[in-house]
Structure formats: structure tokens, C-alpha cells
Amino acid sequence: MYMKKIFSAFLAAMVLSTAFTGCSSKQTNTSTTSTSTEKETKAVAQDKGGDTGSKNLVVYCPHPLEFINPLVSEFETQTGVSVEVVAAGTGELLKRVEAEQGNALGDIFWGGSLSTMEPKKDLFEDYQSINEEYVLDNMKNTEGSLTRFTDIPSVIMVNKNLIGDIKIEGYEDLLNPALKGKIAHCDPSKSSSSFEHLINMLYAMGNGEPEQGWDYVEKLCKNLDGKLLSGSSAVYKGVADGEYAVGLTFEEGGAKYVADGAPVELVYMKEGVISKADGVYIIKEAKNLENAKKFIDFITGKDAQTIIIEQLNRRSVRKDVAPPNGLKKIEEINLIYDDQEVVIAKKQEWLDRFKDIFTSAQ
């Protein structure tokens, strides 16, 4: 078991606070929306000086600790590098990286969908993994700074003990009045998985025309009944714990509970599912650059990708790693596709529009 150090501080003041060690480190929730067990440990990593001979790596990561721990432990074992993890939501971590330009306090940004990260690609260093030749053709790093490491469909998670006789097959079923206030959904400005769901519903409910999907978003927001969570883990944990009957989440978030025998199931929306890559990125001017490159090579390597499949319920980006057991075969899912250029151009407009719709639905 590795010693994971998470340092707490207020970002604005950049004041170093108490350090916590161990895999069960507490995370401080500073969100003003809804409580999330994922939420934010605001942290400032210590300046390690140069990269020469460094045995350190600072990783900014929105993933839950149960996903982080096995992979970081294996990386530390294989390389001897000591990893410090700063855990928070994708949106909050991106704000950190932007605020720290010119004095990078992190080395790796591990997580965040391509739709969220592509507009921010200038914040990251160009690097091609040594494993790129083994990566699926549609998952290759063509931009230079955006390495893919898993493929993640958006799904609806259902608590079988709470749903009763309500049938859930897709987005349209979430408009059932009986589900009002019982739907877990996260603020898409704070979570990349939630933003992916916004994209998915716009394209699916707009029959490929996202502007035609906003009528559905308005109806859904009314059925949320003023409840909007501030972290992606609050969605799948909320459904698994029986706080909500259904939740809009990502496959891996719910798959662990299915594998563990919890009374939940995953629904792949009949109207269409968008499956997007999750990425790993080297922060520009990283102080531990060589170790950051090692991490990229490790996380895209066959050992790590096998752990991801066999233990962590995600789909690999490698050609030579078999698909995960227990998850729906990709060919059985009604896959649909967005227009990445449109998504990038419209992202802020769509986030603002969602916020206005949600606020007016109260």
C-alpha cells in the first residue's frame, strides 16, 4: 500500500495547510451547490525544484480514490516515484492549472473527457506515449497533448429497490412525474461526465441536431426539482445509497456497484449513447516532467490497462486488451456521435444556457 499525501489549502490564498496521508485521506467539500462525497480537496503541492533526479510526481485527479489507489500503487512499485494526489472535480482542477500558469504546482492532470479538455489543450505539454502504436485508431493522440487512456459511455444508473414499476430505457423515461426530485444529476460546469451527458441528451433528443434537444433539457430540469449535485461521485453514490432512484452518470461510476452486487443496474439510453475517451495530460512546465512522461507511458501500458479492465470496470483504449466482463458489448449499444468542433465552439454557451434553464425551473 502506498502513502498518498493530500494537502489541504484555500486556492485563493495559496496557504499550505494540514497534510493527510494514507488511502483514506479526507476530502474537504467547499462547493456551494449540493454536498458531494467526491468534492474538493483544495491543495497546493510543494515546489520540488527541478526535475533532475526527482522521485516525485504531483497528480491532479477527479477520479474516486478507489480508482486512483490501485493504479498509483502499481506505478510507485514499478518506478520508485512517490506520487502526491490532489483530488477535486474536473472544473475546479482546471481552474487550478490556469491559476498556476508560470509556476506549475502539478505535473499530471489525470481525468477529464476530451470534450472538456480539448479547448484547454494549450495548458498541457505535447507528448506521445511509447504505447501509441497499440492504441485503437479512434483513440490516438492526434493533438499532441491529449492522451486517451479509457473509453467511457454515458449511462443512466437505476436503483432497483426504489424504481418500482417505473420502466427506465432512456432519457424520455426520466420525465415521468413520479421521478420528480428523485433524479441525481451533477452541475455540468463542475463535472466532465455531466457535461458529456448534456452533449449526449442534446444530440439524442434532438435527433442529431443539438439545438433541437433543448426542449428536453427544459423538461428534465423541471423534474430535477431544484436538485443539482456538485460532483460526479455524488451521482452514482447517491443512487447506490438509495438517496435517488436514478442518476445520470458514466459507465465506470456505476459498474463497480453492479459488480459488487448492489441493487443497481446500468441503462444504455435507447435514444442513443455517446462514448468518449477519458484522458491523461502533462501540465505545461511541469517540474517533474520526466516522471510525468513515465506516468503517461505507464497508464497507457498493457499492465495498467489490464488492471483497468479486470479491477476497475472501464474499457481499454488498447487493441491488445480484451473488453471487460460484465459490461454490455459495445456493438449492442446504440452508439451516436457528436460533432466535436460544434461541441468545442458551443461549450460555454451550452453551459450558460443549462444554468439559465435550471435556475428558471426553480
Secondary structure, 3 states (H helix, E strand, C coil): CCCCEEECCCCCCCCCCCEEECCCCCCCCCCCCCCCCCCCCCCCCCCCCCCCCCCEEEEEECCCHHHHHHHHHHHHHHHCCEEEEEECCHHHHHHHHHHCCCCCCCCEEEEEEHHHHHHHHHHECCCCCCCHHHECHHHCCCCCCCEEEEEEEEEEEEECCCCCCCCCCCHHHHHCHHHCCCEECECCCCCHHHHHHHHHHHHHHCCCCHHHHHHHHHHHHHHHCCCCECCHHHHHHHHHCCCCCEEEEEHHHHHHHHHCCCCEEEECCCCCECEEEEEEEEECCCCCHHHHHHHHHHHCCHHHHHHHHHHHCCEECECCCCCCCCCCCHHHCCECCCCHHHHHHHHHHHHHHHHHHHHHCC
